[in-house]
Amino acid sequence: MTITINERDTWGQYAPEEVRAHASAPPEANLKEPWSGHMGVFLHHLGAGSTSDLRTEEDCRRTVAKIYWDHKSSGEYYGDIAYNFLVCPHGQVYEGRGYERGEGNQGLAGDIEGVGRNAGFYSIVGMIRSQDVPTETLLRSIRGLIDHLRHDAPRNRTGDRIFPHSFNYETDCPGNLHMYARPGSVVDPSAAWRALPDIYVSRTQRWVNNTYKTAPGYVICSETGYTGWNTVLALTQGLQHELGISPTVQNFGPGTFDAVRNHELVPEFERNENLLRLYNGALWCKGYWASQTLGGWGEDPETSLRQLYADMGLNAADAGQRLAMWPHVLKALLRMDQFRLVPGGDPHVRAIQQRLNSRYVAGIGIPAMSLVPCDGIYSRDVQQGLMMAIQYEIGIAPGFDQRVLRTGNAGSPQGEGLGDPLGRSAVPVPCRVLLQLTDVHGERAGALPVGGHRHRCPDRHAHRVAAGLPEVLPAPRHGPQRLRDVGAAPRVVR
């Protein structure tokens, strides 16, 4: 990949007049300290604040000149700018110390593999501040610069290591570049380019590791900005630690479920700040907006949590259901299940998934049943939920061994022969369960896979009446289909 490096005179012209010639001249070699640059790079940012002032390229050049003057006048960096290269938000790369030794990597923080941080590593500044998110343009330029330093630098070519300034050193630098400062990230030219990570997921990962790394049993999660099982399981262990479970384990089992239930607090009434950070982080990892600082519980996370309840098919407006279902919701939040329609998902399947949650988990409360995903994909978890629903509908007491019907082999594959030992209804069980799971229009009744086959209700209209559900009349030749409820006035279904 090609890259253009702007030489020092592009920004040196903005330095104070008395040092302008030095600022604009090629960088000088430091003959007092060792230098090879062969190990890799450190990433830095500009510190606290925002770069909203860097609107034009001239603004960026003036900023580089100011950094030069601050460093030169401080007497700390051998009379020059500390960094080797600086990359602005517009993607321009500026030469600092260039291919000579820089002084920006906190050399006193200790060697890495026996090599000094300034002796063996280039320093690269992404010109953002703590409130900024790096642009794709900036990231691609950093990636191109690293590739250049590895393969095309005229001298002192570098290696494959990428570190944040904060590596083994107490500093907030490089801010929101932290999740990129590692091998395999999008700025690593040896890795394929991919969708950009999430700064709030990264913030969650860093916080949970820093907070619980000494908790018994805790397993460090990767700080990549991409969510995954290792992240949500780390959050689960943090939850266990806060609820007094020790040692922590990477599983949301019955003990964790009971501890959440016995805690008897939904987030809006929670006062444990670490629990709130865990809940906010879990929302970010699930793709819902939450507190940007992870702390507290304001309007954003509460709105998102209520939306999650709705996405699951639950009623967040019902305070009793909100509290009763919180252990189930939190367990689902700390898994990789999705509750919004995903690409390729079927909205009708999603409606059935939500109905499983609403009727059989929240309503009936089948003890062995967890919330199923609501992504529109017919999965193993949904199949198991459906089997438990069938168990209930044929009269097996909730909590009975769910393996009885998990395979869907009771009766024929289509479900004929599944009788009701309680004599609850004359409607065959598969039809009755499907009618319970479909919306009141009954438009998708008989279209759900059962035991690997699609069940087709032979007489869904008669079965709806027998099951106590509204009758769907045949559609007229013209005009909208009409629905007639037993004992109720007709209403138009659109």
C-alpha positions in Angstrom: 0.0 0.0 0.0 1.3 3.5 -0.9 1.5 6.4 1.5 2.7 10.0 1.3 4.7 11.3 4.2 4.6 15.1 4.5 8.1 16.4 5.4 8.8 18.6 8.3 8.7 21.9 6.4 5.0 21.4 5.8 4.4 22.1 9.5 7.7 23.8 10.4 6.6 27.0 8.7 4.1 27.5 11.6 6.7 27.2 14.3 8.0 30.3 16.2 10.4 32.3 14.0 13.4 31.7 16.2 13.1 27.9 15.7 11.5 27.7 12.3 14.6 26.7 10.5 15.2 23.8 12.9 11.6 22.7 12.8 11.6 22.7 9.0 15.0 20.8 8.6 15.3 17.1 8.3 15.4 15.3 11.6 18.8 14.9 13.3 20.1 11.5 14.5 20.5 11.1 18.3 24.0 10.0 18.7 23.7 9.6 22.5 21.2 6.8 22.7 20.8 3.5 21.0 18.3 3.2 18.1 17.1 0.4 15.8 13.3 0.7 15.6 13.2 -3.0 14.7 10.6 -4.1 17.3 7.4 -2.4 16.3 5.3 0.7 17.1 3.6 2.5 20.0 0.4 4.3 19.4 -0.4 7.7 21.1 -3.1 10.3 21.1 -3.1 14.1 21.8 -4.5 13.9 25.4 -7.7 15.2 26.9 -10.4 17.2 25.1 -11.7 17.2 21.5 -10.1 17.9 18.1 -13.2 19.9 16.9 -10.7 22.7 16.3 -8.9 20.6 13.6 -11.2 21.5 10.8 -8.6 22.2 8.1 -5.2 20.8 7.1 -3.7 24.1 8.2 -5.2 23.6 11.7 -3.5 20.2 11.8 -0.1 21.6 10.7 -0.3 24.4 13.3 -1.0 21.8 16.0 2.0 19.7 15.0 4.1 22.9 15.1 2.8 23.6 18.6 3.6 20.1 19.8 7.1 20.6 18.4 7.5 23.9 20.3 6.2 22.5 23.6 8.6 19.6 23.4 11.6 21.6 22.3 11.2 24.3 24.9 10.7 21.7 27.7 14.2 20.4 27.4 13.0 16.8 27.9 13.2 15.3 24.4 16.7 16.2 23.2 15.5 19.5 21.7 13.0 18.2 19.2 9.5 16.8 18.8 9.2 13.5 20.7 7.2 11.5 18.1 8.4 9.8 14.9 5.2 10.4 12.9 1.8 12.1 13.4 -1.4 11.2 11.5 -4.2 13.8 11.3 -7.9 13.1 11.2 -7.9 13.8 7.4 -5.4 11.0 6.9 -2.3 13.1 6.3 1.0 11.7 7.7 3.5 14.2 9.1 7.2 13.5 9.7 8.4 14.2 13.2 11.6 12.4 14.1 11.1 10.3 11.1 13.3 7.3 10.8 15.6 8.5 13.7 15.1 7.7 17.3 12.1 9.3 19.0 11.5 10.0 22.7 7.7 9.6 23.0 7.3 6.0 24.3 8.2 6.6 28.0 11.6 4.9 27.9 11.8 4.8 31.7 8.7 2.4 31.9 11.0 -0.6 31.3 12.3 -2.7 28.5 10.2 -5.0 26.3 11.9 -8.3 25.6 15.2 -6.7 26.6 14.8 -3.7 24.2 14.1 -0.1 25.3 10.8 1.4 24.4 12.4 4.3 22.5 15.4 2.3 21.3 13.4 -0.4 19.5 10.0 1.2 18.7 8.6 4.0 16.5 6.1 6.3 18.1 3.0 7.2 16.0 0.4 9.8 17.1 -3.2 9.6 15.9 -4.2 13.2 16.2 -7.4 12.7 18.2 -8.2 13.5 21.8 -10.0 11.7 24.5 -13.5 12.7 23.4 -12.9 11.8 19.8 -13.5 8.6 17.8 -10.9 7.8 15.2 -12.1 8.1 11.6 -11.7 5.3 9.1 -9.5 7.7 7.1 -7.1 8.1 10.1 -7.0 4.4 10.8 -6.3 3.5 7.2 -3.4 6.0 7.2 -1.9 4.5 10.4 -2.3 1.1 8.8 -0.5 2.3 5.7 2.3 4.0 7.7 2.9 0.8 9.7 3.1 -1.2 6.5 5.6 1.4 5.1 7.7 1.1 8.2 7.8 -2.7 8.0 8.5 -3.0 4.3 9.5 0.2 2.6 11.3 2.4 5.1 14.7 3.4 3.7 16.3 2.3 7.0 15.5 1.0 10.4 12.5 -1.1 9.3 10.3 -2.2 12.1 8.7 -5.4 13.3 5.2 -6.7 13.9 4.5 -5.5 17.5 1.9 -2.9 18.2 1.5 -1.5 21.7 -0.6 1.3 23.3 1.4 4.0 25.2 -0.3 2.6 28.3 1.4 -0.8 28.0 3.1 -1.4 31.4 2.7 2.3 32.1 0.0 4.3 33.9 -1.6 6.7 31.4 -4.9 7.1 29.6 -3.0 7.4 26.3 -3.8 6.5 23.5 -7.5 7.0 24.5 -9.9 5.6 22.0 -7.0 4.3 19.9 -6.4 1.7 22.6 -8.4 -1.0 21.0 -6.4 -0.7 17.8 -3.0 -0.8 19.5 -2.5 -4.5 19.2 -1.5 -7.0 16.5 -4.4 -8.2 14.5 -6.4 -5.0 14.7 -7.5 -3.0 11.6 -4.3 -0.9 11.8 -2.2 -4.1 11.5 -1.4 -4.5 7.8 -0.8 -8.2 8.2 -4.5 -8.7 9.2 -7.5 -8.3 6.9 -9.5 -5.1 7.1 -12.8 -5.6 8.9 -15.7 -3.6 10.3 -14.5 -1.1 12.9 -14.8 -2.2 16.6 -17.1 -0.4 19.1 -15.4 2.0 21.5 -18.0 1.3 24.2 -17.5 -2.4 24.0 -13.7 -1.8 24.3 -14.3 0.5 27.3 -16.4 -2.3 28.9 -13.7 -4.9 28.2 -11.0 -2.7 29.7 -13.1 -1.8 32.8 -14.2 -5.4 33.6 -10.6 -6.6 33.3 -9.2 -3.8 35.4 -11.9 -4.3 38.1 -12.0 -8.0 38.4 -8.6 -9.3 37.3 -7.9 -10.3 40.9 -11.3 -11.9 41.6 -11.0 -15.6 42.2 -11.5 -17.6 39.0 -11.7 -14.5 36.8 -10.6 -15.0 33.1 -9.3 -11.9 31.3 -11.2 -11.1 28.2 -9.7 -9.7 25.0 -9.8 -5.9 24.7 -10.6 -5.8 21.0 -13.8 -3.7 20.9 -15.6 -6.7 19.4 -18.1 -8.5 21.6 -18.0 -12.3 22.0 -18.4 -15.1 24.5 -15.2 -14.2 26.3 -16.6 -10.7 27.0 -20.1 -11.6 28.2 -18.6 -14.4 30.3 -16.2 -11.9 31.9 -19.2 -9.7 32.7 -20.9 -12.8 34.2 -18.0 -13.3 36.5 -18.0 -9.7 37.5 -21.7 -10.0 38.3 -21.0 -13.1 40.4 -18.3 -11.3 42.3 -20.6 -8.4 43.1 -23.3 -10.8 44.4 -20.9 -12.6 46.7 -20.3 -15.7 44.6 -16.7 -17.0 44.9 -14.8 -18.3 43.1 -16.4 -16.9 40.0 -17.0 -19.2 37.0 -17.7 -18.6 33.3 -21.3 -19.8 33.5 -24.7 -18.2 34.4 -26.0 -21.2 36.2 -28.7 -21.7 38.8 -26.6 -20.2 41.6 -26.1 -17.0 39.7 -29.8 -16.9 38.7 -30.9 -17.3 42.3 -28.5 -14.7 43.5 -29.9 -12.2 41.0 -33.5 -13.1 42.0 -32.7 -12.8 45.7 -31.1 -9.4 45.1 -34.6 -8.2 44.2 -33.5 -5.0 42.4 -33.9 -4.0 38.8 -31.3 -1.5 37.5 -33.4 1.6 37.9 -33.4 1.1 41.7 -29.8 -0.3 41.9 -27.3 1.6 44.0 -24.2 -0.7 43.5 -22.2 1.3 41.0 -20.3 -1.7 39.8 -23.5 -3.6 39.0 -24.7 -0.6 37.0 -21.4 -0.6 35.1 -21.9 -4.3 34.4 -25.5 -3.7 33.2 -24.4 -0.8 31.0 -21.6 -2.8 29.5 -23.8 -5.7 28.8 -26.3 -3.4 26.9 -23.4 -2.1 24.8 -22.3 -5.6 24.0 -25.8 -6.5 23.0 -26.0 -3.5 20.6 -28.2 -1.2 22.8 -27.3 2.4 23.7 -26.3 2.8 27.3 -24.2 5.1 29.6 -21.1 6.3 27.6 -19.1 6.3 30.8 -20.6 3.0 32.0 -21.5 4.6 35.3 -25.0 5.4 36.6 -28.4 4.6 35.3 -30.1 7.4 33.4 -32.6 7.7 30.6 -30.5 6.1 27.9 -29.9 2.7 29.5 -33.4 2.6 31.0 -35.0 3.2 27.6 -32.8 0.6 26.0 -33.6 -2.0 28.7 -37.3 -1.5 28.2 -36.8 -1.8 24.5 -34.9 -5.1 25.2 -37.9 -6.3 27.2 -40.2 -5.5 24.3 -37.8 -7.2 21.8 -38.0 -10.3 24.0 -41.8 -10.2 23.9 -42.1 -9.0 27.5 -44.0 -6.2 29.1 -41.6 -3.7 30.6 -44.5 -1.4 31.6 -45.7 -4.0 34.1 -43.5 -3.4 37.2 -44.3 -6.8 38.6 -43.3 -8.6 35.4 -40.2 -6.4 35.0 -38.9 -7.5 38.4 -39.9 -11.1 38.1 -38.3 -11.5 34.6 -35.1 -9.6 35.5 -33.1 -12.7 36.3 -34.2 -14.2 32.9 -33.4 -11.0 31.1 -30.0 -10.6 32.7 -29.1 -14.2 31.8 -30.1 -13.6 28.2 -28.2 -10.3 28.2 -25.1 -12.1 29.2 -25.3 -14.5 26.3 -24.7 -14.1 22.6 -28.4 -14.5 21.8 -30.0 -11.8 19.6 -33.4 -10.3 20.2 -33.8 -8.1 17.1 -34.5 -9.4 13.7 -31.2 -10.3 12.0 -30.4 -10.4 8.3 -32.0 -13.5 6.9 -34.4 -13.8 9.8 -38.2 -14.3 9.3 -40.4 -11.8 11.1 -43.1 -14.4 11.5 -40.7 -16.8 13.2 -39.6 -13.8 15.4 -43.2 -13.3 16.4 -43.5 -16.9 17.5 -40.2 -16.6 19.4 -41.6 -13.6 21.3 -44.8 -15.5 22.0 -42.9 -18.4 23.5 -41.2 -15.9 25.9 -44.4 -14.1 26.7 -46.7 -17.1 27.3 -44.5 -19.9 28.5 -41.6 -18.0 30.4 -43.3 -14.8 31.6 -46.9 -16.0 31.8 -46.9 -19.7 32.7 -43.3 -19.7 34.2 -42.1 -23.1 33.0 -39.1 -23.6 35.4 -36.8 -25.3 33.0 -37.4 -22.8 30.2 -35.2 -19.8 29.5 -35.9 -16.9 27.1 -35.4 -18.0 23.6 -33.7 -15.7 21.0 -36.0 -13.4 19.0 -33.9 -13.0 15.9 -36.2 -14.7 13.3 -34.0 -17.7 13.0 -35.4 -21.1 13.9 -32.6 -22.5 16.1 -32.0 -25.3 18.6 -32.9 -23.1 21.5 -36.2 -22.2 19.8 -36.9 -25.9 19.1 -36.3 -26.8 22.8 -38.6 -23.9 23.8 -41.3 -25.2 21.5 -41.0 -28.7 22.9 -41.4 -27.4 26.4 -44.5 -25.5 25.2 -45.9 -28.8 23.8 -45.2 -30.5 27.1 -47.2 -28.0 28.9 -50.1 -28.1 26.4 -50.4 -31.9 26.7 -50.5 -31.7 30.4 -47.0 -32.5 31.6 -46.4 -30.5 34.7 -43.9 -27.6 34.3 -40.5 -28.8 35.5 -41.0 -32.4 34.2 -38.0 -34.0 32.4 -37.9 -31.9 29.3 -36.1 -34.7 27.4 -39.5 -36.5 26.9 -40.4 -34.3 23.9 -37.1 -32.5 23.2 -36.5 -34.6 20.1 -40.0 -34.2 18.8 -40.5 -37.9 18.5 -43.6 -38.4 20.5 -46.2 -39.5 17.9 -45.5 -39.1 14.2 -43.1 -36.5 12.9 -45.9 -34.2 12.1 -47.3 -34.5 15.6 -50.5 -36.4 15.0 -51.2 -38.7 17.9 -50.1 -36.2 20.5 -53.1 -36.4 22.7 -54.0 -34.4 25.8 -54.1 -36.6 28.9 -56.0 -33.9 30.7 -58.7 -33.7 28.0 -58.0 -30.0 27.8 -59.1 -29.5 24.2 -60.3 -31.4 21.2 -57.7 -29.7 19.1 -54.6 -31.8 18.3 -51.6 -30.5 20.3 -49.4 -29.2 17.5 -52.3 -27.2 16.1 -53.1 -25.8 19.6 -49.5 -24.8 20.3 -49.1 -23.2 16.9 -52.4 -21.3 17.4 -51.1 -20.1 20.8 -47.9 -19.0 19.2 -49.2 -17.2 16.2 -50.8 -13.8 16.2 -54.5 -13.3 16.5 -54.9 -13.3 12.7 -53.7 -16.9 12.5 -51.8 -16.1 9.3 -48.9 -18.3 10.1 -50.6 -21.1 11.9 -49.4 -24.4 10.7 -46.1 -23.0 9.2 -43.7 -23.7 12.1 -41.2 -26.7 11.9 -42.0 -29.4 14.4 -39.5 -32.2 14.8 -37.7 -31.2 11.6 -41.0 -31.1 9.6 -43.4 -28.3 8.8 -46.8 -29.0 10.5 -49.8 -28.1 8.4 -53.0 -27.7 10.3 -55.7 -29.5 8.3 -58.6 -27.4 9.7 -57.2 -24.3 11.4 -60.5 -22.4 11.4 -62.4 -25.1 13.4 -59.4 -25.6 15.7 -59.2 -21.9 16.5 -62.8 -22.0 17.7 -62.3 -25.2 19.7 -59.2 -23.7 21.3 -61.1 -20.6 22.4 -59.4 -18.3 19.9 -61.0 -15.9 17.4 -62.3 -17.5 14.2 -60.7 -16.3 11.0 -63.3 -16.1 8.3 -62.3 -16.8 4.7 -61.1 -13.7 2.9 -63.8 -12.1 0.7 -63.3 -11.8 -3.0 -62.5 -8.1 -2.6 -61.5 -5.9 0.3 -59.6 -6.6 3.6 -59.9 -9.9 5.5 -62.2 -9.6 8.5 -61.8 -11.2 11.9 -64.8 -12.2 13.9 -64.2 -12.8 17.6 -66.7 -15.0 19.4 -69.1 -12.7 21.3 -67.3 -9.6 20.0 -68.0 -7.1 17.3 -66.1 -7.7 14.0 -62.9 -5.6 13.5 -60.9 -5.0 10.4 -57.5 -6.7 10.2 -55.0 -4.7 8.1 
